[in-house]
């Protein structure tokens, strides 16, 4: 099995997800899997119906792999990177998290819209619009309540997430943002008090839970992200948490994902958000699970099924069949017209 990981940073650095890519490389060697890591900027996209078995990387044709895992860093929101994923999808590669899924999950509001449609519980969420006047502040107080969580629409790793305690502080903050960055995209979200400073990360691969952990915020913070200085702890997920995480991954069509759950006051959980580029450094530390191994084994199973189901019909064959059908229709029309003309000549 040949696997490509699409990753845009220096693997040997401390960049976002670089540690995880190194783990994938080490595990691939142990499992005798051919793994190549390519930077999206090295691709040259040329769409051509005659070339369906290779793509250009650094100007040279490279045969397609069996499996592709887009593992962009969390700041890569480029159209180009998604276009590469779409291209490889349509050339028949098995993709772990398709372009449509990446785009949907990246947009926090869209994520909650889909979850609401599927009846999956998540905090009440509102899309911001500026200017924020007193009527809007009053409406937020009635519908979401204070404190209220403010998030950038496409943030990750806990960056761009704020907790605002009162209507006055909220109005002052929104006035400042409205003056300095009126085009910023924000969502306002109901604060789940019972989960302040802690949450759960459940790692789902192909519809199955492979590992879980509890994350706790550093003192004085309400965000529990490990990358922001939080701590990680072993957590044995119960059936309710597993079912909720798996249902969320299914609703969003996520093959590899980190699903974050919040604790509810009276027991149970609600969905905080999902992530199609989940880090797992803290998760392996807390759970002891070999995450890359689980992912590679899943890829091997799905690849066998993918090869059975894969049916590629060359465009030229379709074109030839269509031409044959059209030719038969025109021949019948011509023959009918010729008989009609000959009949008129006999009458005359």
C-alpha positions as CSV (number, residue, x, y, z in Angstrom):
1,X,0.0,0.0,0.0
2,X,1.3,3.4,-0.9
3,X,0.1,6.4,1.1
4,X,0.5,10.1,0.5
5,X,0.2,12.6,3.3
6,X,-0.3,16.2,2.1
7,X,1.4,18.5,4.6
8,X,2.7,22.0,4.1
9,X,5.3,22.6,6.9
10,X,8.8,21.4,7.8
11,X,8.5,17.9,9.2
12,X,11.6,18.3,11.3
13,X,10.4,21.5,13.0
14,X,8.0,22.3,15.9
15,X,5.4,23.4,13.5
16,X,1.7,22.5,13.8
17,X,1.3,18.7,13.3
18,X,5.0,18.1,12.4
19,X,5.3,15.7,15.4
20,X,2.4,13.7,14.1
21,X,3.8,13.5,10.6
22,X,7.0,12.1,12.0
23,X,5.0,9.5,13.9
24,X,3.3,8.5,10.7
25,X,6.7,8.1,9.0
26,X,8.2,6.0,11.8
27,X,5.1,3.7,12.0
28,X,5.0,3.3,8.2
29,X,8.6,2.0,8.3
30,X,7.7,-0.5,11.0
31,X,4.6,-1.7,9.1
32,X,6.3,-1.9,5.7
33,X,4.0,0.8,4.2
34,X,5.2,3.1,1.5
35,X,4.6,6.6,2.8
36,X,5.5,9.8,1.0
37,X,4.9,13.3,2.4
38,X,4.2,16.0,-0.2
39,X,3.8,19.8,0.2
40,X,0.7,21.0,-1.6
41,X,2.7,23.9,-3.1
42,X,4.9,21.4,-5.0
43,X,1.9,20.3,-7.1
44,X,1.0,21.6,-10.6
45,X,-2.6,21.0,-11.3
46,X,-3.5,20.2,-14.9
47,X,-6.9,18.8,-15.7
48,X,-6.8,16.4,-18.6
49,X,-9.1,13.5,-19.5
50,X,-6.2,11.7,-21.1
51,X,-4.0,11.6,-18.1
52,X,-5.6,9.7,-15.2
53,X,-2.8,7.8,-13.6
54,X,-0.3,10.5,-12.5
55,X,0.0,14.1,-11.3
56,X,2.7,16.7,-11.6
57,X,4.9,17.3,-8.6
58,X,7.7,19.7,-9.0
59,X,7.1,19.6,-12.7
60,X,7.5,15.8,-13.1
61,X,4.7,13.2,-13.5
62,X,4.3,11.0,-10.4
63,X,2.2,7.9,-10.4
64,X,-0.9,8.0,-8.2
65,X,-0.8,6.4,-4.7
66,X,-3.4,4.1,-3.2
67,X,-4.5,6.3,-0.4
68,X,-4.2,10.1,0.3
69,X,-4.5,11.7,3.7
70,X,-4.8,15.5,3.5
71,X,-3.2,16.7,6.8
72,X,-2.9,20.4,6.3
73,X,-1.8,22.6,9.1
74,X,-4.6,24.5,10.7
75,X,-3.7,27.8,9.0
76,X,-3.9,26.4,5.5
77,X,-7.3,27.6,4.2
78,X,-6.1,27.9,0.6
79,X,-8.2,27.0,-2.4
80,X,-5.2,25.4,-4.0
81,X,-4.8,22.7,-1.3
82,X,-8.5,21.8,-1.5
83,X,-8.2,21.7,-5.3
84,X,-5.5,19.1,-5.1
85,X,-7.7,16.9,-2.9
86,X,-10.6,17.2,-5.4
87,X,-8.3,16.3,-8.3
88,X,-7.0,13.2,-6.5
89,X,-10.6,12.2,-5.5
90,X,-11.7,12.3,-9.1
91,X,-8.7,10.4,-10.3
92,X,-9.8,7.4,-8.2
93,X,-7.5,7.7,-5.1
94,X,-9.0,6.6,-1.8
95,X,-9.2,9.8,0.2
96,X,-9.3,10.0,4.0
97,X,-11.5,13.2,4.5
98,X,-12.7,14.5,1.2
99,X,-12.5,18.1,0.1
100,X,-16.2,18.7,0.8
101,X,-15.8,17.3,4.4
102,X,-12.7,19.4,5.0
103,X,-14.4,22.6,3.8
104,X,-17.6,21.9,5.8
105,X,-15.8,21.1,9.1
106,X,-13.5,24.1,8.8
107,X,-16.6,26.3,8.9
108,X,-17.8,26.1,12.5
109,X,-21.3,27.4,11.7
110,X,-21.8,25.0,8.8
111,X,-20.7,22.1,11.2
112,X,-23.4,23.1,13.7
113,X,-26.0,23.5,10.9
114,X,-25.4,19.9,9.8
115,X,-25.4,18.5,13.3
116,X,-28.7,20.3,14.0
117,X,-30.2,18.9,10.8
118,X,-29.2,15.4,12.0
119,X,-30.6,16.0,15.5
120,X,-27.2,15.8,17.2
121,X,-26.9,18.0,20.3
122,X,-24.5,21.0,20.3
123,X,-24.5,24.4,22.0
124,X,-26.9,27.0,20.6
125,X,-25.0,29.0,18.1
126,X,-25.5,32.3,16.3
127,X,-23.7,34.0,13.4
128,X,-22.4,37.4,14.2
129,X,-23.3,40.5,12.1
130,X,-22.0,44.0,12.6
131,X,-22.7,46.6,13.9
132,X,-23.8,45.0,17.2
133,X,-26.5,47.2,18.7
134,X,-28.3,47.1,22.0
135,X,-31.2,45.1,20.5
136,X,-28.8,42.4,19.4
137,X,-27.1,42.3,22.8
138,X,-30.5,41.9,24.5
139,X,-31.4,39.1,22.0
140,X,-28.1,37.3,22.8
141,X,-28.8,37.6,26.5
142,X,-32.3,36.1,26.0
143,X,-31.3,33.3,23.7
144,X,-27.6,32.4,24.5
145,X,-27.1,34.0,27.9
146,X,-24.0,35.4,29.5
147,X,-21.2,34.5,29.8
148,X,-21.1,33.9,26.1
149,X,-18.4,32.2,23.9
150,X,-17.1,34.1,20.9
151,X,-15.3,32.2,18.2
152,X,-13.7,33.0,14.9
153,X,-15.5,31.0,12.2
154,X,-12.4,29.1,11.0
155,X,-10.1,29.1,14.1
156,X,-8.4,26.0,15.5
157,X,-6.3,24.9,18.5
158,X,-8.2,27.2,20.8
159,X,-7.0,30.3,19.0
160,X,-9.7,32.9,18.4
161,X,-11.9,31.7,21.2
162,X,-13.0,34.1,24.0
163,X,-15.4,34.0,26.9
164,X,-17.2,37.3,27.6
165,X,-18.9,37.6,31.0
166,X,-21.4,40.4,30.7
167,X,-23.6,42.3,28.2
168,X,-21.5,45.5,28.8
169,X,-18.2,43.8,28.2
170,X,-19.6,42.1,25.2
171,X,-20.9,45.3,23.7
172,X,-17.6,47.1,24.3
173,X,-15.7,44.2,22.7
174,X,-18.0,44.1,19.7
175,X,-17.8,47.8,19.2
176,X,-14.0,47.6,19.1
177,X,-14.1,44.7,16.6
178,X,-16.7,46.5,14.5
179,X,-14.4,49.5,14.2
180,X,-11.1,47.7,13.6
181,X,-12.1,44.5,11.8
182,X,-15.7,44.8,10.5
183,X,-15.3,42.0,8.0
184,X,-14.2,39.4,10.6
185,X,-16.4,36.3,10.7
186,X,-17.5,35.3,14.2
187,X,-20.0,33.0,15.9
188,X,-21.6,33.5,19.3
189,X,-22.2,30.3,21.3
190,X,-24.0,29.3,24.5
191,X,-21.5,28.7,27.3
192,X,-21.6,25.2,28.9
193,X,-20.8,26.0,32.5
194,X,-20.5,22.4,33.6
195,X,-17.6,21.9,31.2
196,X,-15.6,25.0,32.0
197,X,-11.9,24.2,31.8
198,X,-12.3,20.6,30.6
199,X,-13.6,18.6,27.7
200,X,-13.2,15.3,25.9
201,X,-11.4,14.4,22.7
202,X,-12.6,11.2,21.0
203,X,-10.5,10.1,18.0
204,X,-12.7,8.4,15.4
205,X,-11.4,6.4,12.4
206,X,-13.7,5.0,9.9
207,X,-16.7,5.0,12.2
208,X,-14.9,3.5,15.2
209,X,-13.4,5.0,18.3
210,X,-9.7,4.3,18.5
211,X,-8.7,6.5,21.5
212,X,-10.0,9.0,24.0
213,X,-8.8,11.5,26.6
214,X,-9.9,14.2,28.9
215,X,-8.3,17.6,28.5
216,X,-8.0,20.1,31.4
217,X,-7.2,23.8,31.1
218,X,-4.3,25.5,32.8
219,X,-5.3,27.5,35.9
220,X,-7.3,30.6,35.1
221,X,-8.2,29.5,31.5
222,X,-11.5,28.0,30.3
223,X,-10.0,26.4,27.1
224,X,-8.7,22.9,27.6
225,X,-6.5,22.6,24.4
226,X,-3.3,20.6,25.0
227,X,-1.5,22.9,22.5
228,X,-2.5,25.9,24.6
229,X,-0.9,24.5,27.8
230,X,-3.7,22.3,29.0
231,X,-3.1,18.8,30.5
232,X,-4.3,15.4,29.2
233,X,-5.7,12.5,31.2
234,X,-6.8,9.0,30.5
235,X,-10.5,8.7,29.9
236,X,-12.4,5.5,29.3
237,X,-15.3,6.7,27.0
238,X,-18.7,5.3,27.9
239,X,-21.3,4.2,25.3
240,X,-23.1,7.6,25.3
241,X,-19.9,9.5,24.5
242,X,-18.8,6.9,21.8
243,X,-22.2,6.9,20.1
244,X,-22.3,10.7,20.0
245,X,-18.8,11.0,18.6
246,X,-19.4,8.3,16.0
247,X,-22.7,9.8,15.0
248,X,-21.0,13.2,14.6
249,X,-18.3,11.7,12.4
250,X,-20.9,10.0,10.2
251,X,-23.0,13.1,9.9
252,X,-20.0,15.1,8.7
253,X,-18.6,12.3,6.6
254,X,-15.3,12.3,8.5
255,X,-13.0,9.3,8.0
256,X,-10.3,10.5,10.4
257,X,-11.4,13.0,13.0
258,X,-11.0,14.4,16.5
259,X,-14.5,14.9,18.0
260,X,-14.6,17.2,21.0
261,X,-17.4,16.8,23.6
262,X,-18.4,19.0,26.5
263,X,-19.8,17.8,29.8
264,X,-23.4,18.6,30.7
265,X,-24.6,19.6,34.2
266,X,-27.0,16.6,34.7
267,X,-24.7,14.1,33.0
268,X,-24.2,13.3,29.4
269,X,-22.4,15.3,26.7
270,X,-22.9,17.8,23.9
271,X,-20.7,18.3,20.8
272,X,-18.2,21.2,21.0
273,X,-16.7,20.8,17.5
274,X,-15.0,18.5,15.1
275,X,-11.5,18.5,13.5
276,X,-10.4,16.9,10.3
277,X,-6.7,17.5,11.0
278,X,-6.5,16.2,14.6
279,X,-3.2,16.2,16.4
280,X,-2.6,13.2,18.6
281,X,0.6,13.9,20.6
282,X,-1.4,14.4,23.8
283,X,-3.8,11.6,22.9
284,X,-1.1,9.0,22.6
285,X,0.4,10.2,25.9
286,X,-2.9,9.9,27.8
287,X,-4.3,6.7,26.2
288,X,-1.2,4.7,25.3
289,X,-2.8,4.0,21.9
290,X,-0.7,3.8,18.8
291,X,-2.8,6.2,16.6
292,X,-0.8,5.9,13.3
293,X,-1.0,2.1,13.5
294,X,-4.8,2.3,13.9
295,X,-5.1,4.6,10.9
296,X,-2.9,2.6,8.6
297,X,-4.8,-0.6,9.5
298,X,-8.0,1.1,8.7
299,X,-6.6,2.3,5.3
300,X,-5.5,-1.3,4.5
301,X,-9.0,-2.6,5.1
302,X,-10.8,0.1,3.2
303,X,-8.4,-0.1,0.3
304,X,-9.3,-3.7,-0.3
305,X,-13.0,-2.7,-0.5
306,X,-12.2,0.3,-2.6
307,X,-10.4,-1.8,-5.2
308,X,-13.5,-4.1,-5.5
309,X,-15.9,-1.2,-5.9
310,X,-13.8,1.0,-8.1
311,X,-15.3,1.2,-11.6
312,X,-13.8,3.7,-14.0
313,X,-15.5,4.2,-17.4
314,X,-13.3,6.0,-19.9
315,X,-14.9,9.2,-21.3
316,X,-14.0,8.2,-24.8
317,X,-16.1,5.0,-24.6
318,X,-19.1,7.0,-23.4
319,X,-18.5,9.4,-26.2
320,X,-18.4,6.6,-28.7
321,X,-21.6,5.0,-27.4
322,X,-23.4,8.4,-27.5
323,X,-22.2,8.9,-31.1
324,X,-23.4,5.4,-32.1
325,X,-26.8,6.1,-30.7
326,X,-27.0,9.5,-32.4
327,X,-25.9,8.1,-35.7
328,X,-28.6,5.5,-35.5
329,X,-31.3,8.1,-34.9
330,X,-30.1,10.3,-37.7
331,X,-30.0,7.3,-40.1
332,X,-33.6,6.5,-39.3
333,X,-34.7,10.2,-39.8
334,X,-32.8,10.3,-43.2
335,X,-34.4,7.0,-44.4
336,X,-37.8,8.2,-43.4
337,X,-37.3,11.5,-45.3
338,X,-36.0,9.7,-48.4
339,X,-39.1,7.4,-48.5
340,X,-41.4,10.5,-48.2
341,X,-39.6,12.2,-51.1
342,X,-39.8,9.1,-53.3
343,X,-43.5,8.7,-52.5
344,X,-44.2,12.3,-53.7
345,X,-42.3,11.7,-56.9
346,X,-44.4,8.7,-57.7
347,X,-47.6,10.6,-57.1
348,X,-46.4,13.4,-59.4
